[in-house]
Amino acid sequence: MAEIRLQEGELLENALRRFKRKVQSEDIIKEVKRHSYYLKPGAKSRVKSALARKRARKKIRRDGSIWTCPQFWHNRLRLNLQRMEKMSHGSVTEDVYSRI
């Protein structure tokens, strides 16, 4: 619980500003909003995944397009090769890398 003491000769506006800052730093408002309604576990996971997608979109916008990232293409090729090896039960990796 946020608590401040009025100092001698302090204006009420200044004390209120200090109180607001303390409430914000202790995340009291966020906690109250979170407990103001109940979310079922399925709905909670949907909200969580939606927030993760939003963060990912923000990161792509900030860092640049995912399609220009060489690491993305390397990982994608590696995953495709692993899938192909599972399907053919053999070593596809050497054949693909020899063609590149």
Secondary structure, DSSP 8 states (H G I E B T S, - for coil): -------TT--HHHHHHHHHHHHHHTTHHHHHHHTSS---HHHHHHHHHHHHHHHHHHHHHHH--GGG-HHHHHHHHHHHHHHHHHHHTS--HHHHHHH-
